[in-house]
Amino acid sequence: MTNVINRRTMLKAGAGAALGVGLFGLAACGDDGSPAPAAGGGAGAPKKGGTLRWAVAAGNATQVADPAKAGGTMPLLIATNCYDTLVRADENYQLTPALATEWSSTPDALTWTFKLRPGVKFHDGSPLTAQDVVYSFKRILDPALAAVGLAQIGPYLQASGIAAADQSTVKLTLTKPNAFIPVMVSHAGFSIVKDGTTDFSKGNGTGPFTLTGFDAAARTSLARFDGYWQDGKPYLDAIQIVVIAEDATRLQAVTSGSQDVVDNITGANTLLLKGSVEPYMLKNGGWVGLTMFGDTAPFDNHKIIEAMQYAADRKKIMSVVAPGIDIISPDIPIPPEDPFFPSGLQPRPYDPDRAKALLKEAGVPGTFTFDVYAYEGDKLDTAVSFKSTAEAAGINANVITWPHATFFTDIFKKKPAIGISVARLHISQALPRLYSKGGDLNITHFSNPQFDQLVAQATATADEAKQKQLFSDALTIVNDGAANVIPGWEGQVYGKNKRVQGLDASNGAHMYLAGAHLS
């Protein structure tokens, strides 16, 4: 059968993205008002050697080093640097080969074939084979493992559909068509592990670094793997990762030189990255906003949601959350630069009078007051900024600051209104996860059968024009009906010493350090 969805088609379409583990660790961006690109360049050949010192905002003693369960910053750094996926996706959703050099699909998008790269070795010296891939994918499908990728691939693939055609070829036979499988498996949660592996304390992957120490709540250490399949890489001898939870302390660590790179730089703090330090960022790192349970009073009255949307001065909010970027948007989870962004769709204007009229139509007597929970950083900045602009519309947002450490156990998916930031997802993941009934990230409790049908049709077709139209129609439904206020987009920002070069980040807090070096 002729292959019509092949590697060349996917590269042209740019259909690749992170699945968004680490979705909520974004930051605003800017450097004296001028955004810095996500580029690690530098003149001359990279120098080998040295230890990179890296500070992260969050650590959790319950996290593990198993890449299939990489649900936080430190486990993600392990997954992206000790392991490899079949396919890589960059920040612009362009796919490139990793462990697979070729991939293709049958015209019905039901059978996907991946050809493996020859000569790849695990850290223990054993060669990569198709059976390792089969084992890795079957692990992810095991509900007992609670893998981060299960919710995404489970609806399309069963263990019986995973097979090694030969030592270097893997076939995935789906239960229903999906033209974006290479997008899905580019996420670090789909990293390939050695057949039979159950102990991940040693980090036996195919990646550029080996795992030499792991304490999820405090620190991780990595060391160079000299047998890495990319010739000449990695350049660094080692990477030392520590947890510094306090934003001000972490910022001070990079500006003083005690750390080389720090993550989660937010709001006006980006303007402090001067002198020997500079921002490294993904411009469209993620969206910020308020999300509400749309099936729970009072947010089940959509006139109230619409009033909140008109009460958001998007430009003012984003000038606080993301100074120097100011990417305002309609209330959808796709940035204006995305190729699937609906043509002509505009953000709702700031109109307090219209918001007041909508509240009156909703039967709200006097001021509309509601509680909204957020933790410090961009989430809290968004909620507080919304509060200040919404007052003119007769809306009182009672902002409750909650500790980051317990926000996702005590508040997330439990309280009906929260301030949140969500890492950019490819549209084939953003829409079903965030808005389909049963979606693992459906924090607005959105439910619309027509929307679900449009997303299913767009996912199943390889026709790019049809994909764009179907996704556009689905996004319009979200803009008109979902219980969220999305004023705009911020960058995913790291602070780094200028001597650090070669960083390579993509969406969902994926940071690849094979090419990183110290000048």
N, C-alpha and C positions, 0 to 999 in steps of 0.2 A: 504494500500500500504506500502511496506517495506521502512523504512527510511534508506537511505544509506549515507546521509550527516548529521551526527549527532554530538553532542557535542564532543564525544570522537575522532571522525575523525578530527574535526576542531582543537582540542587541539594538536593532534599529528602533524598535518600539520603546526601548528603555523600560521594559516591564520588570523591574526588580526593586525590592524594598525590604526594610526591616519589618518584622512583625510587631515590634514595639514592646518587647520586654524592656524594662527600664523606662516605661512610658512617661513617668511622672517626675523625672529628674532633669527638667529643662531649665534654661536660664535666659534672661534677656541679653541683649548684645549692644555693642557700640564701643567706640574708642574716640573720645572727643567728638562724638557725633558721626564718625565715619566708620561704617562696618568693615571689619577685617575679614578677608576671605579665608575659607578653610583650605589653606595651602601650607605645606611644610617645607617648601623649596629651599633654596640656599645655593650659593655658588660653589663650584668645585665638587670633587668626588667626596661622598660621605666617608667620614673617618670611623674606623672600627674601634670598639672598646668603650669602656665607661659604664656607669650605673645610672639609670634614670630613676629619679625619686619622684613619686607620684602620690598625691593626697586626694582621697575621695571623701565625699560628704557623708556617705552612709555605709554602715556595716551592720550585719545582723548575725548573731551567733547561730541562728537556725539555718542559714544558707549553707549550701554544699558546693563542692567543686565539680559536680557532675554537669557537663554542658547542657544536657537535656533538661536540666532544672534551673538553668541560669536565669534567675529572676531579680537580680540586683547588680549594682555597679561592679563590685569586686568579682562575683562569679562570671559576669559578662567579660571582664578583662581576661579572666582565665580562658573562657570559651573562645574568644577571638584571637588569642595569642598562643595557646597550647594546642588548639585543634583547628581544623579546617572544615568548611562546608563544601558541597559539590559545586556551588555557584556563589559568586560574590556580587553584591549590589552596592553602587556608590551612592553619594548623597543626592544625585540627580536621577537615581533609579536606572542607571545603565548597568546591565549585567556583563560580567566578565568571567572567564573560566577560573576555577579553583581546582578542586580535586577532579572535577569533570572537565574534559577538554571540549566535549561536544554534547549537545542534547537536542532532542527532537520529539515530535508528537505525531500521532496519527491525525488525520483531518478532523476526526470527531473529538479531539482533545481528551480521549479516554486512556490512551496508552502512551506513557512517556519513557524514553530510552536515554540513559546517560552512559557515555563512554568515559572510563576512568583514565587519569593521567598515569603513564608508566613511570616506574622508578621511584615512587613515593614510599617512604619508610616511616613507621611509627618510631617513637623515641626509644623503644626497646630493640630496634633494628629489624623488626619483622616487616614484610612488604604489605602494602595496601592491596586488598582484593575486593572483588564485588561482594563477597560474603560479609565483609566488615560493614558495608553499606546496608546490606539486608538486615543484619543484626541491629544496626543503629536505628533503622526505621521501625523495626518491629518493637524495639524497646519503647520508642516514643508512642506507639499505639497501645501499649499496655496501660490500662487505666490505673493499675496499682502504682505505677511510677509517678503519676501526676506530672508528666512532662509539660513544659510550657508550650510546645507545638501541637499537643493533642487536639485542642479545641479548633485549631485551624485545619489540620490535615485529616482528622478523624471523620468528618462528614464526607470525605472523598476517597478514602483509602482504608482497606482492611489488610490484615497481616497476610492473608492468602493472595493478595494482589502484588506482593513484593517478591521479586525473583531475580536470581543471578543467571543471565543468559549464558555467560561464560565468565572467566576470571576477571575480565575487565569491563563487563557490561551489566548494567542493572536496568530492570524494567519495572515500572510502576503501572499497574492496571487499575484504573480508578473505578469507583462505583457510579460516579456521575462526572460529566465533563468539567474540566477546569483548565482554561487556557493560560493560567498564571502560576502553575506549579513551580517553575524555576524561581519566581518571585518568592514564593512561600519558603522554599528550602534554602534561600540565601541567608535566612536568619540563623544566628549563632546557636539557637536551640536545636537546630538540625545538624549540628556538628557530627562528624563521623568518628566513632570510637572503634577500638579493636574488638573483633568478634569474641564474645564471652566475657567482656570486662564487667566487673561489678564493683571493684574498688577503684575509686577515682582520686585517692589521696596522693598518688604519684603523677597524675596528669599525663598518662601515656597516649598522647595524640600524635598528629602529623604536623603540628604547628611549629612556628619558629622558636618557641621557648618551651622549656620544661618547667614543671611546677616543683619548686624546692621547699616551699613552706606555705601553710595556709591556716590562718586564724580568721574566720569570717567576720568577727567583731572588731578586729584590730589591725591585722597586717597580712600581706601575701608577698612572697618572693618568687621571681622567675629567673631562669638562667638560660643562656643561649644554647640552642640545639644546632650543633655543627652539621648535622645530616639533613637539614631542611632542603626541600625540593626546589626552592627558588635560589639559584646560584648566587653566592656572595652575601646572602642575607641569613640571619639578621645582623645588624651592625653592632648593637649594644651587647655588652657582656651580661648584663643583668638588669632587672627592674625590681624596685622595692616600692610596694604600695602600702600606704598607711591610711587609717581612718582619722579624719579631723572633722568632727561634726559641726562645730561652730563656724558659721560663715566668715565672721571677722577674723578668726584665728587662721582659717584656711587661706584667706586672702593675704594675711600678713606673712604666712609661710612662703608664698611664692614671691611676694615683693621683697622680702628680706633675703631670699636666696636659700632658705633651708629646704625648700621643695622646688623641683623643676617644673612640675605641672600640677594644677589643681582643677577640679571640676566644679560644676554648678555655680558659676559666677552669675549673679542676678542683678537686675535693675541698674541703679546708679553705680554699683560696684564695678561695672565694666569700665566706667570712666576713670577708675583708679589704676588701670593697667597701663602704666607709663614707664618711661625710662628703660630699664633692663627687662621689663616684662611686657607682654602684648597678648591680646585676645586671639584665640583660635576658635573659629565658630562655623557652624552650619547655619546659613542665613534663615532658611525656612525650617528651623529645628522642630517646631511644634506650635500648636495653637493653645491659647489661654482663654479661660472663660468661666462662666458659672453654669453648672448643670443641675437640673431639678428632676425629681421623679414626676414624669408627666401623667402618671396614673394616680397620683396622690394629691388630695386637696391641700392647698388651693391651686396647685400647679396643674391640675387636670383641666382647669379653665384656660384655654389657649389664649384668650384675650389678655389674661394676666401675663402670660409669657411674652406675647407680642408687645405689651406695654413695657415690659422690662427691656426688650430689644430696642425699642425707640428711646428708652431712657438712658441708654449707654452712649456716652460721648466717646466713640471708639478712638478717635485721634488723641484725645486727652488721656484715656486709659493706657493706650499703647506707648505714649510718650513717657509714662512712668514705668511701665513694665519693661519696655524694650527701647530705651533712649537711643536715637540715631537710626532706628530701623523703621518704625511707624508703618508696618504692613497691616493695614486694616482690611477686614474681609466681611463677607456675608456670614450668616450663621451656619457654616458648613465646615467639615473637617479636611478641606482641601485648599491649599494656598492658591492665590491668584496666578502664580507662575506655573502651576501644575498643568500638564497637557490635557487633563480631563476636566479642567475647570469650566463650568458652563459659560458659554459666550454670552456676554451682556448682563450677567447677574451682578447686581450692585449691592453694597452693604446698605442696610436701613439707615437713613439719616438720623442724626440726633434731633429729636422733636418731642420735648417735654409736654407740650400741649396735646399732641396726638396721644401720647402715653396716658395723660390724665383722662382723655375722652374714652380710651379703651378700658381703663379701670372702672370708669362710670358704667360703661356697657356691661362690664363683668359683674356689676352689683357690689363693688367695693365701696363702703362708706368711709369717706375721709382718707387718711393715709394708709397705704398698704405696707404692712410691716412683716418681715420674715427673717428667720435666722439663717445665716450662711456660715459654714465652717471652712477654715483654711489654715494651712501651716505657713510659717515664715518663709519669705522668698517671693517668687513670682506669683504664686497662688494667692498669698495674702495681699500683695500689691494690687492684683487684679480685683479682688473683692473690695478692698478699701477704696480704690479709684472708682469702681462702679458705684459704690455708696455715695461718693461725693457728687457724681454727675446725676444720679437718679433722684436726689432730694428735690430738685426742681420739678420733677414729675409727680411728686407726692408718694414716692417710694422710699421706705426706710429699711435699708439692709442692715440688720444687726449682725455685724461681723464678729465671729467668735474664733479667736486664735487657739489652735490646738497644737500640741507638740508633734513634731514630725515623727518621732519614734513610735507613736501609737496611732497616728492618723489612719493608717491603712488597716489597722485591726479594730479600731473603735468607731471610725467615722465613715470611711469609704464604703460605698454601697449600703450604708446603714442610715445615714441622715439624708433627708430629701433634698437639701440644697448645699452645694459645696463649691469652693473655688478650686480650680484644677488647671493643670497644663498637661497636654497629651502629645507625645512625640509623633512626628509625622509618620503616617503609614501610607503605603501604596493604596490606591483607591479600592483595589480588589480585596484588601484586608480592612481598610477603614470602615467601609460601609457595612459589611456583614457583622463585624465585631462590635461596632459602636451602636448600630441601629436596627439590626435584625432581631426578631424575637428569639430569645435564647442566646444572643451574642454575649461572649464572655466579658465584654466591656460596655454593655448596654446600660450606662449609668443614668440615662434619661428615661428608661423603661419605655422606649419608643416601640410602637407596634403598628405596622401598616402592611397588609397583604400585597397591595400593589407595588409598594417599595420592594418587598422581598422578591417578588416575581421579576422585577426589572433587574435587580442585582444578580439573580440566578441566571437570567438570560445573558447579561453582559459578561459574566464569568465564563459561561459555556461557549461563547463564540470567539473565533480567531479573527473575525472581521473587525479591524480597528475602527472603521467608521461606525459600525453598529455598536461596538463597545462604548465609544464616545457618546453617542446619542442616548443609549440606555442608561449609562452612568449619569449623564447630564439630567435626564428626567428624574432619576432617583435622588440626586442632590437637590433638585428643586423641591421635591417632597420634603426632604429634611429641612431645608431653609424655611419652608412654610409651616411645618408642623412639629418639629422636635422641640423639646423643652430645654433649650440651652441658649445662652448668650455667648457668642464667640466674637469678641471685638477685633481680634487679629492674631498675628503670628510673631513669634520671637525666635531668636537664635538659640541654638544649643552651644553654650560658650564654655570654653576652658581658658584658664589663665596660664601662660607658659613663659619661661625664661627665653629670651631671644636666641640663646645658643641651642635650644631644642629645635631640631628640624625633622622633617619627614613624617609628621603625624598624619594619620589617614583615618578620618572618622566617617561613619555613615549613620543613617537614622536609627533611632532606638538605642542610643548609648553604645553603639559598636565602635570600638577604637582599635585599629590594627597597627601594631608597632614593629612589624618586620622591617620596615624602611626607616624607622626612627633612628636618629643619631645626634650626637652632641658636637657642635662645631667648636 
